[in-house]
């Protein structure tokens, strides 16, 4: 499959108030446009690139050094006109087209990958972020009065890249040129009757619109190195312990351990998942497991703790971080943990979104001392390291 990228850079960016169109504003020693193009030039799946610039605007000299097929063309009055112009310049052999805003210079390869793959499956896909704040709709009569509260679980905030099968984008452009309007190509594709899939975006894939956005973007770069700053690596610790009782299954790290007793708890009692969940949440300063999954709430009775851990990882991702690695110590006199460690590490790695080599689980006894030493319960200590989602 041949893939092309249209980089939409045809606007003037008047809200920015700069002396030049915003796509040429310097961000850490390079223009926004150059930084955006870097991501697509370097991406293995992109075969050709079309850059759409304002009419009578020369492209930067760096564009001529591009190692891929690259065309620079003039855009139109509206975004959809510019994308239509870019589409007309795409080679006939291209099967799938990615559209991206030049004003999003921090797009990462993983987000491009997810969008392309989803469009391959479904014909159209966009990167987007789940809404983490409560969403209010205002009254048409009074923009300062709340008309209703929308369920944030169903709200996503669209980003680019957006990817389309060639025929789907052609339909979207046809709708746009026939008098309809849309703030992005996905909206036009929807109007044309096509389903659009969502994939997880990246919190750092910001769109630069105002002077404040420029200032924030510059803080994300250290001395032009392109590494994220202002969001340091974060470390969190977690601890949990549960009493062993008759009539319960013993579950640790999402794995059923054969034993005559299990851990007492409101959920499934998985102390290992609970300690790691606390470590992950704590590293991002998002509270603890009790705040998000209180044992006073009946919905968490008997809950699968792997699911709670996955939810915590999603909260951390919304905050701009991903898990780098975790290390946990399970303190239990019995049963022996060693035969189950690899299965536990695999299960935890899936929940955390990391490789198995980023998950360490160690079993220790308490040498007969205290409650754990007498076999009355199991305790777990955990440490989690988070890194910025884009670094």
N, C-alpha and C positions, 0 to 999 in steps of 0.2 A: 504494500500500500504506500502510495506517495503522498506526503504531507507537506503543505505549504502554510506559512504564517503571514497574516496581514497585520502589520503594526500600525494601528490607527493613531496618527500624529498630525491630523489635519486641522486641529482647532487652534485658536489664538490664545486660549487660557487667560481671558481678560480678568477673571476673578482673582488671579494671582497678582495682578498689578505690576508685573515685571516689564522691563524695557524690551524684552524679546519674548517670542512665544514660549510657553512654559516648558515645552519639550526640549528646549535648548538651554534651560537654566542649569547651572552647575550644581551638582550634588557630589560633594566629596572629591572634586578634581575631574569629574567627567559629567557630561550632560545626562539628563534623564533618558533621552533617546538612546544614547550610546549604551547606558547601563541596561536598558531594556533589550536592545539588540544583542548584547553579549549573551543573554540567557538563551536566545533562539539560535544564534550562530553556534553556540556550544552544544546545543541539544541534538543528540544522535538521530532522533526521529524526524527532525525538520529538514526537508530537502531544498526548499526555496523560500525566499522571504520577499514580501512586497511592503515597502514603507510608503505610507500615504502622508504627504506633507501639505501645508497650505500652498495655494497657487503662488507662483513667483517666489518661492522660498527655496534657496539652494540647500541641499543636504550637506552635512558636515563632511569634511574631507576624509574622515575615518571610514565612511561608508564604502569608499572605493577599495579599501583593503579587505573587505569581507571575503572569506574563503568559500562562501556558498553563493549560489545564484541569487542575486539581489537586484530588485528594481525599485527605483524611486519615482513616484508619480504624484500628480497634483490631486488634491481632494476636492470636495464640494462644500456647499454651505452648511449642510447638516452632517452629523456623524454617519447616518445611514447612506448618504450620498457618497461619502468618502470610502466607506467599506464597499459600496457597489463599484466604485472606480478601482479599488484594489482587487476586487473579485475579477473584473474584466482583464486584469493583467496576469492572472494566474495561468500557468501552463495547462494545456489540455489534459495532460496525463495525471494531474493531481486528483486524488480521490477524496481527501479530507483536508479541511481548512481550519486553522486555528486563528481566531481574532483576538488581539490583545491591545490594551491601551498603553501607549508610550508613557503615560503618566503613572504607570505602576512599575517602577524600575526595580523592585525587589522581588519579582516573580522568581520562584525556584523551580528546579527541574522536576521535582516530585509532583508538584501541582500540575505542571504541563503534562507529565506522564498520566496522571489520573484522569485529566480531562480528555486527552486523546483516546485513552483506552475505553472510557465510557461512551464517547461518540462513536467509536468503532462498533460497540455493541448495540447502541440505541439510536444512532443517527444524529443526536444533538446532546451536548452536555456543557454545563457551566461549573466553574469553581465558585463556591459560596461558603459563607460562615453562618453557623447557627446563631440566632439572636440569643444573647446571654442576659440582656436587660428586659424588663417588662415593657411591652410595646403598647402605646396609646394611640388611638385614632382620634383626631380632633374633629370638631363640628365644622360643617361647611359654612355655617353662618358666623361662627366665632372661632377663629383659629387658636384662641387661647383657652377654649373649653373642651374638655375631654368628652368625646361622643361615646366611646366604648374602649374596653381593654381587649386586645387581641391575644389569643393563646400563643405565647412565644415558642412553644414546641413546634408550631407549624410555620414559623417565620425564619427565613434564611435571607442573608444579605449577599446579593450577587457581586461577584468580582469578575475579572477576566484573568486567565484565558477562558474563551468560550470556543468550543470546537464543533464542527458540523460536517456531515457528509456533503459532498459537493451539491447534490440535488436538493438537500434540505436548505443550505444557505442560498441557493438560487431561488427557491420559493420564498424565503424570507426577504430577499432583496426585491423580488417582484412585488411583494406586498408593500414594502417600503416605498417603492417608486410609484405605486398606484395611488398615493395620497395618504396612506396610513403612517402613523408615527410610532416609534418605540425608543426607549432610552438605551436599549441594547439589542443585539441581533437575536438573542433568545426570545425577547418579547415579540419580535416580528415573526420568528419561526412558530411561536405559539399561535399567533393570529393566522398563520398559514395552515394550522391544523396539526402541527407536529408536536410530539411529546418531547420534553426536554428533561434530561437527567441531571441530578445534582451530585457533585463530588466535593469532598472536603477541601476548602481553600486553605490559606495561610494567613494568620493575623498580621504578619509583617508585609503582606502583599498589599500595601496601602496605596490609595489613589491620591496623588498630590494635586490639590486644587487651590489652596489658600496659602498665604505666606507662613501661617503657623504649620501647615503640612510640610513646607520646605524645611523649616527649622527642625521639625521632628525628624525628617528624613536624614538630615545631616548628623543628628545625634546618633543615628543607627549605623553610622560609618566611622571608623577610627582611622584617621590619617590616610584616607583614600584606600584602605586595605580591603574594604568591602565586608568586614566582619562586624557583626552586631555588637553594639555597646549599649550601656544603659540598661541592659537586661543580663545581669551576670549569671554564671552558673549558680544553681541553688541546691542546697543540701537539706534533707529532712530526715528526722528519726521517728520511728514508730515502735510501739510496744503493745502487746496484748497478752492476756492469759485467760484460760477457761478451765473450769473444773471438769474432770473426767467422771462421767456418770453412766450407769447401766441404761440400756434401751435407746442409745443414740448411736448413729453412725459416726465414725472418725474420719473427718475430711480435713485435709491439709493441702493448701495450694491448689484447691479444686480437684484433688485426687482422693478417691476412697481408699483408705488404709485398712486392711483387715485387722480387726482388734475387737476384743470383747466389750469395750466401752467407747463412748464418743464424748465430744466436748459439748457441754451445756451452753446454750446461748439462744438469743431471740431469733437469730438467723440460723444458718447451718452450723454455726460455732467455729468456722474456719479461722483460727487464731492467726495463722500465717498470712492469709489474705488480709485480715483486719490490720495487722501490724504494718504490712506493706502499703495498704491504702492510707493509713495515717501518715506514713513517711512521705508518700507522694503528695498528699494534700498539704502536709506541713511544709514541704519544700517550697510550695507556691503560696504559702501563707493563706490557705483557703479553709482553715479550720481543721476539724477532725471528723472521724467517721460518725461520731455521735450527733454532730450537727447536721450532717447530710442524710443519715439513715438512723434516726432515733429509735431506740428499742420500745418507745411508747407508741410508735406508729404501727398498726396491725399490718400494713402492706409489706413490711419487712420481715414478718414472722416466717421463719423457715427459708428466707431468701438465699439464693445462690451467691456466695460471697465473691466468686469470680466476677459475676455481673456487677457487684458493687465496685470492685476494683476497676473494671472497664469504664464505669461511669465516672469514677474519680480521674482516670486518665483523660477522659473527654473534657472534664472541667479544667484540668491543667492545660490541655491543648488550647482551649478557649482563652486561657490567660497568656498564651504565647509561648508555652514550653512543651517539650517532649521529654520522655524519660530517657536518660542516658544509660543508667544501670542501677541495679538494686543488689543489696547483700543482706541476707537474713540468717539468724541463728535460731534454731528451734531447740528449746531446752525441754527434754523429755526423758525420763528414766526408761520408759518403754511406751510403745514398741520401738524397735530399731528403725530409724528413718532411712538408712543407707540404701536399702533395696528399692526405694521409691523416689530417690532424689531426682533422677533424670526425668521421670515422668512429671514430677512436680515442676521442675525448671521449664520444661516444654510448655506446660499449661500456663504457667505464669508469664512466660515470654509472649505467648499469644495474646494474653489479656493486656500486657503492658505495651505491645506494639514494638518489641525489640527482638533481637536475636537471642538464642539460648545462651550465647557466650556473654551476654550482658546480665545474666541472672545467676546469682550465687545463693545456694541454700546449704546450710551446714547443720548437722544434728549434734547436740551435746547433751550429756547427762549432767545432773547436779550433784553427782557423787553421794547420793543418799541424803543430802541435806535439804531441809525445808519441805514444803508441800510438794514441789515438783520432784524432789529427791525421793519422797515417799510414794511417788506414782499417783498422787491425788489430782494432778492437773498438768497442763502443758503451757509454757510461756514462750513468747517469741519476741526477739529484738530485730529491728530492720532499719536499714539506711537506704535512702533513695537519692540519686543525683539527677537533677534536671538540667537541661541545656536549652537555650533559646531555640525556638522552632526553626529560625533561620540564622545561621552563623557562618 
